[in-house]
């Protein structure tokens, strides 16, 4: 009798089956997952469009309303310019949370179960979900970045590139966190409930809407443990590095993040966010390995 030649035959015959391995095989699985999520998004264009409208609301309406309530703000930089990095971050966070819910939809439809029994590692499947979610969220953030000129942000090529790269790092960390939560959730309702409970405080304590320095001391200390804080601050430093602002405006809108009296630079903050992304991805992989 000839030896089983397929995974199904091997399982049916009781033989041990070792799926093909290697980095190239894993990357192909990641590529398939990413392409599938992109195609799904093209068919569900209403969700990213509604998110784009929310971003416009925050960028032009909310910032203008806050600015009208604060007449003593300096004239050289508007509140909409100062809020621009925060609007990018909020767009990325919301986009990642919604995109990661596809994990639950795939599990309910049976697609995830089919992928889990396929000859690919579960780590590749988790990585594919995270990368796809991060790319979709980055795309949403890039649309907001393209509107920067309307709120006083110069279209400097170096600044635009830096903002896109920082947006991707932010999206990667938030996507890994959201995929981990989705893999732990039993249904869509519990996922959105838990994600909102965890994500909204992270956004509010990140300096997205107002600088961390104006928070009470105990809240400012909590912000130091918030990975989203280290995505907003580099973007704000990048923006304020390309606009003309007085020292008082920098102190008000761009106070920075401090550890033991030392202001963190952009490279350190990016490394912190990348480390958080790696931790959340590892937890997501562990959860995927426990899914039956």
Secondary structure by P-SEA (a helix, b strand, c coil): ccccccaaaaaaacccccccccaaaaaaaaaaaaaaaaaaaaaaaaaaaaaaaaaaaaaccaaaaaaaacccccccccccccaaaaaaaaaaaaaaaaaaaaaaaaaaaaaaaaaaaccccaaaaaaaaaaaaaaaaaaaaaaaaaacccccccccaaaaaaaaaaaaaaaaaaaaaaaaaaaacccaaaaaaaaaaccaaaaaacccccccccccaaaaaaaaacaaaaaaaaaaaaaaacccccaaaaaacccccccccccccaaaaaaaaaaaaaaaaaaaaaaaaacc
